[in-house]
Amino acid sequence: MKAFCGQCKGETNHTVLREIKKSYDYGDGAVSADGTWQIIECMGCEDVSFREVWTDSENLDPFEGRSIEDVKLYPIRSKDVLPIKTYYNVPYKVRNIYREVIDAFNNGMFILCSGGLRAIIEGICNSKGIVDGPIEIVKEGTTVIQRKKDLQGRIRGLSEKGFLTKPHAEILHEHRFLGNEALHFLDQPTKDELKIAIEIVEHTLDNLYELNEKVSDLRYEKRKRTKKK
């Protein structure tokens, strides 16, 4: 049988290792359903996963009259599913929120996902000790600087303290607006908008927590090579 393989990143041939089938009747047999549960193995990479298939007498193909299969794969996977990246230096609480954000995205919970992205930015500010930042406000035609403790101010604080470049902070500010819209007005963002926001957050986590460690490892390896010479 064919199924999407999370390791091979595409449709591959799978072998069914174990299968259980059950049939159900409702309303004296007027409505019936069949469930199939399978442990499957990719014939390419040998990754083992789970497949659940349901058919019922009410969900029929209008042209062929046969039952339409409702197929679910576990772990959830498809060409649109995002992988959870591994971070070694990101604070524990922020890592946990990040994992929940990716799970929410992959399960179609887009409002919760956008709220979680906002929580990641809050967590970054907390870990860096950022409590406020300078915001430009126009009053009666004059631009003044005020320090604010909301998320917009704290994002500017990340730039002020040198953790982020000003353009990077501006990008995060746009992402902050997405979080506000979703949470305050229950305005569901699109999948494409969330994908971009997740990429921005992942880039931010790499820059703030992982890049310095990679540079340190690179310098260490360079020193080892120099000593051997």
C-alpha contacts under 8 A as a table, 3 or more apart, distances in Angstrom:
res1	aa1	res2	aa2	distance
1	M	13	N	5.63
1	M	14	H	5.37
1	M	15	T	6.72
1	M	16	V	7.90
2	K	11	E	6.23
2	K	12	T	5.53
2	K	13	N	4.70
2	K	14	H	5.87
3	A	11	E	5.27
3	A	12	T	5.78
3	A	13	N	6.60
3	A	14	H	6.56
4	F	9	K	7.06
4	F	10	G	5.22
4	F	11	E	4.20
4	F	12	T	6.18
4	F	77	R	7.02
4	F	78	S	6.20
5	C	8	C	5.32
5	C	9	K	5.61
5	C	10	G	5.60
5	C	11	E	6.10
5	C	12	T	6.35
5	C	42	C	6.80
5	C	47	D	7.75
5	C	77	R	7.48
5	C	78	S	7.91
6	G	9	K	5.13
6	G	10	G	7.25
6	G	77	R	5.95
6	G	78	S	7.30
7	Q	45	C	7.18
7	Q	47	D	7.14
8	C	12	T	7.74
8	C	44	G	7.74
8	C	45	C	6.96
9	K	78	S	7.83
9	K	79	K	6.91
10	G	78	S	7.75
10	G	79	K	7.06
12	T	42	C	6.75
12	T	43	M	7.33
12	T	44	G	7.22
13	N	42	C	6.18
13	N	43	M	5.71
13	N	44	G	7.44
14	H	40	I	6.17
14	H	41	E	5.28
14	H	42	C	4.41
14	H	43	M	5.27
15	T	40	I	5.57
15	T	41	E	5.21
15	T	42	C	6.50
15	T	43	M	6.55
16	V	19	E	6.92
16	V	38	Q	6.42
16	V	39	I	6.00
16	V	40	I	4.52
16	V	41	E	6.52
17	L	38	Q	7.29
17	L	39	I	5.44
17	L	40	I	5.50
17	L	41	E	6.86
18	R	38	Q	5.61
18	R	39	I	5.16
18	R	40	I	7.26
19	E	36	T	7.01
19	E	37	W	5.66
19	E	38	Q	4.44
19	E	39	I	6.56
20	I	36	T	5.77
20	I	37	W	5.28
20	I	38	Q	6.59
21	K	34	D	7.26
21	K	35	G	5.70
21	K	36	T	4.48
21	K	37	W	6.50
22	K	34	D	5.83
22	K	35	G	5.33
22	K	36	T	6.60
23	S	32	S	7.31
23	S	33	A	5.80
23	S	34	D	4.40
23	S	35	G	6.34
24	Y	32	S	5.55
24	Y	33	A	5.15
24	Y	34	D	6.24
25	D	28	D	6.82
25	D	29	G	4.95
25	D	30	A	7.30
25	D	31	V	5.87
25	D	32	S	4.41
25	D	33	A	6.54
26	Y	29	G	5.41
26	Y	30	A	6.26
26	Y	31	V	5.10
26	Y	32	S	6.05
27	G	30	A	5.33
27	G	31	V	6.35
28	D	31	V	7.80
29	G	32	S	6.28
31	V	56	D	7.45
31	V	57	S	5.88
31	V	58	E	7.04
32	S	56	D	5.60
32	S	57	S	5.45
33	A	54	W	7.11
33	A	55	T	5.63
33	A	56	D	4.00
33	A	57	S	6.36
34	D	54	W	5.73
34	D	55	T	5.34
34	D	56	D	6.21
35	G	52	E	7.39
35	G	53	V	5.79
35	G	54	W	4.65
35	G	55	T	6.72
36	T	52	E	5.78
36	T	53	V	5.06
36	T	54	W	6.47
37	W	50	F	7.50
37	W	51	R	5.94
37	W	52	E	4.70
37	W	53	V	6.55
38	Q	50	F	5.79
38	Q	51	R	5.05
38	Q	52	E	6.37
39	I	48	V	7.08
39	I	49	S	5.94
39	I	50	F	4.73
39	I	51	R	6.38
40	I	48	V	5.69
40	I	49	S	5.48
40	I	50	F	5.88
40	I	51	R	6.88
41	E	46	E	5.47
41	E	47	D	5.54
41	E	48	V	4.41
41	E	49	S	6.44
42	C	45	C	5.81
42	C	46	E	4.59
42	C	47	D	5.32
42	C	48	V	6.58
43	M	46	E	5.49
49	S	73	L	7.54
49	S	74	Y	6.15
49	S	75	P	6.88
50	F	73	L	5.84
50	F	74	Y	5.07
50	F	75	P	7.29
51	R	71	V	7.14
51	R	72	K	5.88
51	R	73	L	4.67
51	R	74	Y	6.35
52	E	71	V	5.75
52	E	72	K	5.19
52	E	73	L	6.43
53	V	69	E	6.36
53	V	70	D	5.57
53	V	71	V	4.55
53	V	72	K	6.50
54	W	69	E	5.76
54	W	70	D	5.10
54	W	71	V	6.64
55	T	59	N	7.22
55	T	67	S	5.86
55	T	68	I	6.10
55	T	69	E	5.13
55	T	70	D	6.38
56	D	59	N	5.73
56	D	60	L	7.81
56	D	67	S	6.36
56	D	68	I	7.76
57	S	60	L	6.72
57	S	67	S	6.58
58	E	67	S	7.96
59	N	67	S	5.90
59	N	68	I	5.95
60	L	65	G	5.52
60	L	66	R	5.38
60	L	67	S	4.44
60	L	68	I	5.51
61	D	64	E	5.49
61	D	65	G	4.89
61	D	66	R	5.45
61	D	67	S	6.18
61	D	68	I	6.06
62	P	65	G	5.60
72	K	76	I	7.43
73	L	76	I	5.34
73	L	77	R	6.63
74	Y	77	R	7.19
76	I	81	V	7.53
76	I	106	N	7.41
76	I	107	N	7.95
77	R	80	D	7.64
77	R	81	V	5.44
78	S	81	V	5.29
80	D	106	N	7.88
81	V	106	N	5.43
82	L	102	I	6.73
82	L	105	F	7.86
82	L	106	N	6.60
83	P	102	I	7.51
84	I	99	R	6.40
84	I	102	I	6.43
87	Y	90	V	5.87
87	Y	95	R	7.24
87	Y	210	E	7.26
88	Y	210	E	7.31
89	N	209	Y	5.54
89	N	210	E	5.98
89	N	213	E	7.95
90	V	94	V	6.65
90	V	95	R	6.16
90	V	205	L	6.95
90	V	209	Y	5.59
90	V	210	E	7.36
91	P	94	V	5.38
91	P	95	R	6.21
91	P	127	S	7.38
92	Y	95	R	5.11
92	Y	96	N	6.31
93	K	96	N	5.16
93	K	97	I	6.40
93	K	123	G	7.56
94	V	97	I	5.16
94	V	98	Y	6.15
94	V	120	I	5.82
94	V	123	G	5.84
94	V	124	I	7.22
95	R	98	Y	5.03
95	R	99	R	6.29
96	N	99	R	5.23
96	N	100	E	6.39
97	I	100	E	5.11
97	I	101	V	6.13
97	I	116	G	6.47
97	I	119	A	7.38
97	I	120	I	6.43
98	Y	101	V	4.99
98	Y	102	I	6.42
98	Y	116	G	7.42
98	Y	117	L	7.45
98	Y	120	I	6.78
99	R	102	I	5.30
99	R	103	D	6.25
100	E	103	D	4.96
100	E	104	A	5.99
100	E	113	C	7.85
100	E	116	G	7.51
101	V	104	A	5.09
101	V	105	F	6.21
101	V	112	L	7.60
101	V	113	C	4.92
101	V	114	S	7.72
101	V	116	G	5.52
101	V	117	L	6.62
102	I	105	F	5.06
102	I	106	N	6.15
102	I	113	C	7.34
103	D	106	N	5.19
103	D	107	N	6.17
104	A	107	N	5.18
104	A	108	G	6.23
104	A	109	M	4.92
104	A	110	F	6.69
104	A	112	L	6.58
104	A	113	C	5.27
105	F	108	G	5.22
105	F	109	M	5.74
105	F	110	F	5.84
105	F	113	C	5.72
105	F	191	K	7.95
105	F	194	L	7.88
106	N	109	M	7.68
109	M	112	L	5.64
109	M	113	C	6.13
110	F	113	C	4.83
110	F	114	S	6.17
110	F	188	Q	6.35
110	F	189	P	6.55
110	F	190	T	7.53
110	F	191	K	7.33
110	F	194	L	7.59
111	I	114	S	5.27
111	I	115	G	6.28
111	I	182	A	5.72
111	I	183	L	7.06
111	I	186	L	7.06
111	I	187	D	7.48
111	I	188	Q	5.40
111	I	189	P	6.95
112	L	115	G	5.08
112	L	116	G	6.09
113	C	116	G	5.04
113	C	117	L	6.33
113	C	194	L	7.83
114	S	117	L	5.08
114	S	118	R	6.50
114	S	178	L	7.04
114	S	179	G	5.30
114	S	182	A	6.61
114	S	183	L	8.00
114	S	189	P	7.60
114	S	194	L	6.92
115	G	118	R	5.18
115	G	119	A	6.35
115	G	179	G	5.36
115	G	180	N	7.86
115	G	182	A	6.93
115	G	183	L	6.29
116	G	119	A	4.85
116	G	120	I	6.29
117	L	120	I	5.10
117	L	121	I	6.68
117	L	179	G	7.13
117	L	197	A	7.71
117	L	198	I	7.25
117	L	201	V	7.37
118	R	121	I	5.28
118	R	122	E	6.41
118	R	175	H	7.72
118	R	176	R	6.15
118	R	179	G	5.47
119	A	122	E	4.92
119	A	123	G	6.08
120	I	123	G	4.93
120	I	124	I	6.20
120	I	201	V	7.92
121	I	124	I	5.03
121	I	125	C	6.32
121	I	155	I	7.98
121	I	201	V	7.88
122	E	125	C	5.20
122	E	126	N	6.28
122	E	151	L	6.97
123	G	126	N	5.02
123	G	127	S	6.17
124	I	127	S	5.15
124	I	128	K	6.29
125	C	128	K	5.22
125	C	129	G	6.10
125	C	130	I	4.99
125	C	131	V	7.27
125	C	154	R	6.56
125	C	155	I	7.35
125	C	158	L	7.09
126	N	129	G	5.09
126	N	130	I	6.03
126	N	131	V	7.46
127	S	130	I	7.79
128	K	158	L	7.96
130	I	133	G	7.83
130	I	154	R	5.94
130	I	157	G	6.12
130	I	158	L	6.64
131	V	149	K	5.88
131	V	154	R	5.93
131	V	157	G	7.58
132	D	147	R	6.18
132	D	148	K	5.23
132	D	149	K	4.21
132	D	150	D	7.02
132	D	153	G	5.22
132	D	154	R	4.56
132	D	156	R	7.83
132	D	157	G	5.78
133	G	147	R	5.10
133	G	148	K	5.62
133	G	149	K	6.79
133	G	152	Q	7.89
133	G	153	G	4.27
133	G	154	R	5.09
133	G	155	I	7.10
133	G	156	R	5.13
133	G	157	G	3.98
133	G	158	L	7.75
133	G	160	E	7.21
134	P	145	I	6.03
134	P	146	Q	5.53
134	P	147	R	4.49
134	P	148	K	6.51
134	P	153	G	6.02
134	P	156	R	6.23
134	P	157	G	6.74
134	P	160	E	7.95
135	I	145	I	5.51
135	I	146	Q	5.29
135	I	147	R	5.97
135	I	148	K	6.67
135	I	152	Q	7.88
135	I	153	G	6.08
135	I	156	R	7.28
136	E	143	T	6.33
136	E	144	V	5.69
136	E	145	I	4.69
136	E	146	Q	6.48
137	I	143	T	5.52
137	I	144	V	5.32
137	I	145	I	6.16
137	I	146	Q	7.03
138	V	141	G	5.97
138	V	142	T	5.32
138	V	143	T	4.30
138	V	144	V	6.20
139	K	142	T	5.16
139	K	143	T	6.24
139	K	144	V	7.19
147	R	153	G	6.73
148	K	152	Q	7.64
148	K	153	G	4.76
148	K	154	R	7.34
149	K	152	Q	7.79
149	K	153	G	5.49
149	K	154	R	6.12
150	D	153	G	5.32
150	D	154	R	6.28
151	L	154	R	4.97
151	L	155	I	6.07
151	L	176	R	7.34
152	Q	155	I	5.26
152	Q	156	R	6.47
152	Q	173	H	6.18
152	Q	176	R	7.15
153	G	156	R	5.15
153	G	157	G	6.16
154	R	157	G	4.65
154	R	158	L	6.37
155	I	158	L	5.17
155	I	159	S	6.83
155	I	169	A	6.02
155	I	172	L	7.15
155	I	173	H	6.82
156	R	159	S	5.16
156	R	160	E	6.12
156	R	166	K	7.84
156	R	169	A	6.24
157	G	160	E	4.78
157	G	161	K	6.10
158	L	161	K	5.41
158	L	162	G	6.42
158	L	163	F	5.28
158	L	164	L	5.76
158	L	169	A	7.34
159	S	162	G	5.09
159	S	163	F	5.69
159	S	164	L	4.57
159	S	165	T	5.55
159	S	166	K	5.60
159	S	169	A	6.09
160	E	163	F	7.66
160	E	164	L	7.96
161	K	164	L	7.85
162	G	165	T	6.83
163	F	208	L	6.93
164	L	168	H	6.08
164	L	169	A	6.21
164	L	208	L	7.92
165	T	168	H	5.19
165	T	169	A	6.27
166	K	169	A	5.05
166	K	170	E	6.26
167	P	170	E	5.04
167	P	171	I	6.36
168	H	171	I	5.13
168	H	172	L	6.38
169	A	172	L	5.05
169	A	173	H	6.16
170	E	173	H	4.93
170	E	174	E	6.50
171	I	174	E	5.24
171	I	175	H	6.52
171	I	200	I	7.90
172	L	175	H	4.85
172	L	176	R	6.10
172	L	200	I	7.54
173	H	176	R	4.87
173	H	177	F	6.49
174	E	177	F	5.23
174	E	178	L	6.72
175	H	178	L	5.08
175	H	179	G	6.58
175	H	197	A	6.25
176	R	179	G	5.14
176	R	180	N	6.33
177	F	180	N	5.04
177	F	181	E	6.15
178	L	181	E	5.25
178	L	182	A	6.25
178	L	189	P	7.53
179	G	182	A	5.25
179	G	183	L	6.17
180	N	183	L	5.32
180	N	184	H	5.64
180	N	185	F	7.74
181	E	184	H	5.53
181	E	185	F	5.47
181	E	186	L	6.78
181	E	187	D	5.79
182	A	185	F	5.80
182	A	186	L	4.73
182	A	187	D	4.54
182	A	188	Q	5.67
182	A	189	P	6.88
183	L	186	L	5.31
183	L	187	D	7.33
184	H	187	D	7.94
189	P	193	E	6.23
189	P	194	L	6.69
190	T	193	E	5.20
190	T	194	L	6.35
191	K	194	L	5.16
191	K	195	K	6.15
192	D	195	K	5.05
192	D	196	I	6.39
193	E	196	I	5.33
193	E	197	A	6.29
194	L	197	A	4.90
194	L	198	I	5.99
195	K	198	I	5.15
195	K	199	E	6.23
196	I	199	E	5.11
196	I	200	I	6.30
197	A	200	I	5.08
197	A	201	V	6.28
198	I	201	V	5.08
198	I	202	E	6.07
199	E	202	E	5.09
199	E	203	H	6.08
200	I	203	H	5.11
200	I	204	T	6.19
201	V	204	T	4.93
201	V	205	L	6.21
202	E	205	L	5.10
202	E	206	D	6.20
203	H	206	D	5.11
203	H	207	N	6.20
204	T	207	N	5.15
204	T	208	L	6.08
205	L	208	L	5.30
205	L	209	Y	5.78
205	L	210	E	7.01
206	D	209	Y	5.65
206	D	210	E	4.78
206	D	211	L	5.75
207	N	210	E	6.20
207	N	211	L	5.30
207	N	212	N	7.71
208	L	211	L	6.86
208	L	212	N	7.71
209	Y	212	N	6.68
209	Y	213	E	7.35
210	E	213	E	5.39
210	E	214	K	6.33
211	L	214	K	5.10
211	L	215	V	6.22
212	N	215	V	5.04
212	N	216	S	6.15
213	E	216	S	5.02
213	E	217	D	6.21
214	K	217	D	5.05
214	K	218	L	6.15
215	V	218	L	4.99
215	V	219	R	6.21
216	S	219	R	5.12
216	S	220	Y	6.16
217	D	220	Y	5.03
217	D	221	E	6.23
218	L	221	E	5.22
218	L	222	K	6.19
219	R	222	K	4.97
219	R	223	R	6.17
220	Y	223	R	5.14
220	Y	224	K	6.30
221	E	224	K	5.08
221	E	225	R	6.35
222	K	225	R	5.19
222	K	226	T	6.24
223	R	226	T	5.00
223	R	227	K	6.24
224	K	227	K	5.24
224	K	228	K	6.41
225	R	228	K	5.23
225	R	229	K	6.55
226	T	229	K	5.30
